[in-house]
Amino acid sequence: MKEGSAFLNENAARIAQSMVADAERLRVNVSTGSLGERRIDAGARALGSIEAGLRMAEAAMGGLGTVSLVMNATAEKYPLNVQVRSSQPVIACLAAQYAGWNLSIDDYFAMGSGPVRMLVCVEPLFETLTYRENAKRTAVILEAATPPPEAVVEKVSKAADIVPENLTFIYAPTQSLAGGVQIVSRALEVVLHKANDLKFPLDNIVDGVATAPVPAPHPDFLAAMGRTNDAIIYGGTAQLFVRGSSDDARDLAEKMPSSASRDYGRPFAEVFEHFKGDFYAIDPLLFSPAEIAITAIETGETFRAGRRDLAMLERCLG
């Protein structure tokens, strides 16, 4: 990829256009906002679908990830899994997919995902990430039950220097099929984010794959949020392929699983309530898959740590 191009943002716009073309099949609703922006309701008033959630995830990754469904024959209760792969995981997951742009205004709360974030670079994360793009159109992914108000559209348009007519907002609440799937599809993203928190050199991460079970949607927001987090924390698996020494790979593997966190061992909804809804009070090391493999490609060694907790999954996922 050539830095300064519009590759990821163009991909996001293209995937959004495919959702418009397949709106009936995906059970999504397409409309135009007051400023001319396009809105795709993938699970608020629209019923949505699992496939809509997969496309939301791919749009969020700027087309640099492959998101698919796999059946785990060994899992009796939660056999349906999302699998995420990327040969450019740092850019796909951290520069694009991570929900790091605060788009909350007044009583509207939403965090923006997608490669649009690298057009504005307002997050501290972009002090580490160097890849940048310029684009004339893109798609913004929102975990929300309502479309963005005018103030949010104006904020995105001004910050990204893209006219509203070339912006597509794809939104779905956590409680929906599509919303739950696109959140669980962040199983690889949380690995990259934790590696960054652990000060592992991001340039040494060259490939990655992760899986997590797809939980049943729940009408209550807290329960739905808990389920999507627990699916990764207690049922997620991931493998990274890294450059560098075997000692560094081993150290990363040992620190990576969610079980390394002080807040591990309770359903996420309970942890969230314990901290009175303050997301930032929760130990950030909790947000990681349960089972990790780190392969040092220069030595041929693979180091494994953690394990899936099927009993906790049954308790958490209903």
Secondary structure as GFF3:
##gff-version 3
##sequence-region A 1 318
A	DSSP	alpha_helix	7	21	.	.	.	ID=ss1
A	DSSP	alpha_helix	23	26	.	.	.	ID=ss2
A	DSSP	beta_strand	29	32	.	.	.	ID=ss3
A	DSSP	beta_strand	38	41	.	.	.	ID=ss4
A	DSSP	alpha_helix	50	60	.	.	.	ID=ss5
A	DSSP	beta_strand	66	71	.	.	.	ID=ss6
A	DSSP	beta_strand	80	86	.	.	.	ID=ss7
A	DSSP	alpha_helix	89	89	.	.	.	ID=ss8
A	DSSP	pi_helix	90	97	.	.	.	ID=ss9
A	DSSP	beta_strand	101	102	.	.	.	ID=ss10
A	DSSP	beta_strand	111	113	.	.	.	ID=ss11
A	DSSP	alpha_helix	117	120	.	.	.	ID=ss12
A	DSSP	three_ten_helix	124	127	.	.	.	ID=ss13
A	DSSP	beta_strand	138	142	.	.	.	ID=ss14
A	DSSP	alpha_helix	150	160	.	.	.	ID=ss15
A	DSSP	three_ten_helix	164	166	.	.	.	ID=ss16
A	DSSP	beta_strand	167	171	.	.	.	ID=ss17
A	DSSP	alpha_helix	177	184	.	.	.	ID=ss18
A	DSSP	alpha_helix	187	197	.	.	.	ID=ss19
A	DSSP	three_ten_helix	202	204	.	.	.	ID=ss20
A	DSSP	beta_strand	205	213	.	.	.	ID=ss21
A	DSSP	alpha_helix	221	235	.	.	.	ID=ss22
A	DSSP	beta_strand	237	242	.	.	.	ID=ss23
A	DSSP	alpha_helix	246	255	.	.	.	ID=ss24
A	DSSP	three_ten_helix	258	260	.	.	.	ID=ss25
A	DSSP	alpha_helix	268	274	.	.	.	ID=ss26
A	DSSP	three_ten_helix	279	281	.	.	.	ID=ss27
A	DSSP	three_ten_helix	284	286	.	.	.	ID=ss28
A	DSSP	beta_strand	291	296	.	.	.	ID=ss29
A	DSSP	beta_strand	301	306	.	.	.	ID=ss30
A	DSSP	alpha_helix	310	317	.	.	.	ID=ss31
###
